[in-house]
Amino acid sequence: MRARVDRKKARSGNYGLKIGKVHVNETLTYSHLTMAGNRRQCVYNHAGRVVGHIEGDKFIKNIRGSIHILHSPPAIANDVFVIDQLVAAGVKTLQIHDKETGIVYRSRLKHYLEKKIAINRGHGPQLALAIKEWTREKEGD
């Protein structure tokens, strides 16, 4: 279990660290037990906000497609900081839930990294994967 990090200090940039090729704040992850007793590790973006969690070797993230799915090119993006955390944690699968449409997007992290598109549209450096590269299914199927 990783120690908790004061998010206010992290947002102010008091924890400098280099992960991969990008200089970022301290790795902002911690574990806790869910109601079912499963271990869940929260994952934070570069600003210190929780963007998803890791369960086993799977990263799970909830989005609103109308806001978070890119239009040109049609893709789903994640912070480079988040991807570096996922690689360090040994994550193998990404699972993105679009809460507006009920569609679940899945991709292997290895595939994501092979087919990634590097972008920066004002929210820091991100890596995106085109919608056509994701496996899609309706929630509950």
Secondary structure as UniProt FT lines:
FT   HELIX           7..11
FT   TURN            12..13
FT   STRAND          16..19
FT   TURN            20..21
FT   STRAND          22..25
FT   STRAND          30..33
FT   TURN            35..36
FT   STRAND          39..44
FT   TURN            46..47
FT   STRAND          50..55
FT   TURN            56..57
FT   STRAND          58..63
FT   HELIX           65..68
FT   STRAND          69..71
FT   TURN            72..73
FT   STRAND          74..79
FT   HELIX           80..89
FT   STRAND          93..98
FT   TURN            99..101
FT   STRAND          103..108
FT   HELIX           109..115
FT   STRAND          117..119
FT   STRAND          126..130
FT   HELIX           131..133
FT   STRAND          135..138
FT   TURN            139..140
//
